[in-house]
Amino acid sequence: MCEKNYIEKIEKWASKKLKVEEVYLDKEIAQEAISYLKRQKYLEYKNIETLIKNNFISNQPVGYVLKNKNNEIVGFMGTIFSIRNYNKKDHLYCNIHTWIVENPYRIYSFLLLTPLAEKKIILTAFTPVKTLIGLLEKFGFKTVKMKYRVIFLINLFNFTKKNQFKIVNNLEHIKETLNQKDLKIFNDYYHIPCEKFIILDKTQTSNYIFIIANKAKKKKLNILNFLYISNHIEFKKNWQVINYEISKNLNTNFLGQYFFNEEDCVIPKKKFLSKSVEKNSCVKNLLPNTKLDVLYSDLLE
């Protein structure tokens, strides 16, 4: 059975019992959804709240709720919409996260996905639980491997050697430095609570590396996770001096990065200092010859 017929069949089968509604932050349904998310026992609300606030497009929903015949919310699926530009054309992306459905209604979980399934947008699910991957594949998603690497920094920096790089985190300075592509990303993240800074080459100030990252705590360790790096090649070429500056200025000895291709990872493989893991993620309608990254996703903790 083709994907379209499958979707139509299951929608018809379940529509008499349940309905799906869009959640917008400026509408009454948002308070209903928030009340439900505070009551549910599956995930801590403080983590969901952070993701809901990361709303990059005001006229797109921050999620969808599943309602029963009594108009009670029995499920929620979070969404993060964004606009990405490739080949001088804007494309709509949607990252799916926080999929919660009450036990008696789990068989109908797929309904939350149906409003998105036939839209011509790029869909990603970077953190699906194992039980959801099969369902996403039925809706035309492809499974891809997402990797994560973390490294412990031992900085034996030679202080007699001149360091040509400096870190700038003044927002106005950053804004004045960035090119059009990076400026859009900067503006999108301006009010998002995360680390935003540029690494400047003192010998050539137009040569910069723009970074968006977030600080996370894993097993009582403070880790700076990269979400966006504008120039992977320059970063890797100057790894030793740049990681020293980051460690010194952001007070961390652990750097992490999510990535899909080894060439996009700036963190080197070091047998005793780094660790790499991988997990399954899902994507749909990805444009040809484009690279995946975790910008505009639920990996901003």
N, C-alpha and C positions, 0 to 999 in steps of 0.2 A: 504494500500500500504506500502511495506517495505521501510525502510530508503534508501537503495541503489537505488531502482527503482525511488523513489521520487526525489533524487538528480540528477539522470541521466535525468529524464524527464524535470526538470526545467533548467538544464544546456543546453540541446538541444534547449529548447524554447527560451532562452535568448541569446545564443551565437552568433546569427546572428546580434544582435544589439550592444552588448557590449563585452569587454574583460577584463580580470584581469591580472595584471602583478605584479611580486614580486619586492619589493624595498630593495636594498642593499645600505648601506652607501657609499661604494666605487665605485658605478656605477652611470652613468649619470641620471638614473631614480630617484635617490635620490633628485637631485636638482629640478626636475620637481615636485616631491611630496612635497618638502618643500615650493616651490613657491605656490602650491595650498593651502597648509595648512595655509600659511600666508594670503591668500586672503579670505578663507572661513569665514563665519560669525557666525558659530555655537559654536566654542570653542576658547578660547584664545590660540594663538600659543605658548606663553612662557610655558604653562603647557604641551603641546604636545611635545615641543622640549626637555624638561627634560626627558620624557619617551623614546623618540627615542634614546637619548644618553645612556640610560641604556641598552646597548647591551652586553649580556653576552657571545654570541657565534657568532663570526664574519662571519661564513659561513652559517648563517641562516638569512632570511629576517627580517627587522625591521617593515615590514608591507606589505600591498597589496593595489594597486590602481585599481579603476574601470575606464575604458576609453570608450568613445563613438566612433561612426563611424569616427569622425573627429580627433581621437587620443587625445582628450582633457580629462584631469582627471576630473571626476565627483563624485568621492568617494574615501574614504580611510579607512582602518582598520589597527590599529597598533597591533604588536605582540612582545612579549618578550619571547624568547626561553631560556631554561636553561637545564642543565643536573643535575638530582637528582639521588642519589644512594640508592637503597633499596635491601636488601638481597644480598649484594655484586655484584649487577648488576646495570649498568647505564641505566637510562630511560630519554627519551626526553620529556620535558614539554613545553607547549606554553600557555602563558597568553594573552588573547585578550583584547584590549582596544581601545578607541578613534574611534568609528564606526561612520563615517560621510558620508552621501550620499545626493547629491543635490535633492531638491524636485521633479523635473520631473522624476528622476530615482529611487525614493525610492522603487518602486515596485520591482526593481531588486537588492535590497540590499543583498539578499541571495547569490548572485554570489561571493561576497568577501569571503564568508566562504567556498566555494566549494574546493579550493585547500587544505584545512586542513581537510575537513570532513571525508575523507576515509583513512587518514594517521593513522598509529598505534602509536599515541602519546597521552600523557595525556593533555587534553585541559581544560583550566579554563577561566571563565569570571566572575571576582569578582564584577565588577561594571556595569552590563548591565542596560540600561534604561528599564522601564517596557515593552515598546512595542517590545523589542528585545527578551524577555524571551521566548515567544511563538515560535518565529522563531528558536531559539537555540534548543528548545525541539524537533522540527521537524527534526533536524539534530542529534538527539540522545543524547543531553545533558540532565542531570538530575538537577533539582532545589534543592539547599541545602540552609540552613539558615546560614548566616554569622553574627556574633554578634560583637558589638563594645562596650567596656566599658571604661569610663573615670572616674578618681577619683581626687578629690582635696585633696592635702596632708596638713594635719595639724600635723606638727612634734613636738611633745612634748618629744623630745629625752632627755634621762637622761644623762647629760654630765659626771656624775660621774661613769657611767657604761662603761666599756671598750668595744670598738667596734672592733670586730675581722675582719671586712671587710674593704677593700679599693678598690677604683676604679683606674684602670690603662688604659690610652688611648694612650700611646706611641705605635705606630704601630709595631715597631721592637720587643718590649717586648711582645706584644700580639701574634705576629707571632711565637715567641719562645715557648709560653705557650700552644698553641692549639694542640689538637689531630688531626688526619688526616681528619676526617669528618669536623670539624670546620675550619680547615686550608683551605680547598677547598672553603668554603663559604666566609671566610675572603679574599682570593685571588680574588674571583669573584667580591667582593664589594670594593676592594682596592681603585679603582679610582672613585667610586661612591660617590658623595657628601652627606654623611649621618654620623650619629654618630656610631662609632665602639669602643667598650670598653669591658674590662673584669672586673668582680668583683672577687677579690681574697680573700680567707680566709687566714689571716695572720698566723694562726696556722698550716695551711697545704696548701702551695702555689700551689700544684698540683690540689687542689680542686677549680675550677674556674667556673664562669658563664659568657659565652660569649654573648654579646648583640649587635644587630644591630637595630638602631632606627632612626627616622627622626623627626625633629622639624617642627611642623605645627602651623599655626595661625588660630584659629576658634573663630569668634565673638570677635576679639581683644585679645584673650587669647593665650599664648604660651603653647603648649602641646607637650610633648615628647611621640611619638607613637612607641611602640615596634613592630618590624617586625620579629625578631628572638630572642629567649631566649634558650640557650643550655640546661639549667637545671631548669625546672619549679618547681620541687619538692624542691630543695634547696632554690630557690628564695622565694617560698611561706612560707617555714619554717622559714625564716629569714626576712620576709616582712618588719617589722618595722625599723630595722637597715639599711637594704638595700635601702629602699625608702628614708631614711634620707640622705644617702651618695649620691644617684642620685640627689636628690633635691639640695643638697649643691654644688655638683661638676658641674652639668649641668644647674644650675640656673633656675629651673622650679618647679612649685607647682602643675602641672597637668600631670598625666600619663595616657596614653591611650593604648589599645591593641585590635587588631582584632583577633577573634578566632572562631572556629567551635565547640569545645567541652569545656564544663565548666572546666574540669580537666586541660586543657591547659592554662587557664587564670590565671595569677599570681595576678591580681588585685581583691581584695576582694569585695564582695557586702556589701556596707554600705548605709543604707537607706538615710541618709542626706548628704553623701559625694560623692557618686558615681552615675552614670547614665549609663544604658545599653539600647542599641537599636539593632534592627536586620533588615536585608534586605535579599532579594533573590539573590543568586549567582548561577552560573551554572557550571557544570563539566561534562567531558566525558572521558571515558576509565580510570577512577581512579583505581589504582591497589588494589586488596583485602588487607585488614588489614593495609592500610596505612592511615596516618592522613593528613588532609589538613592544610596548613599554607599559609601565604601571602608573604612569601619570593619569590623573583624573580617576582614581580607583579607590576601593576600600582598603588598600594597603597603606593609606595615610592614617595611621592609628592615633 
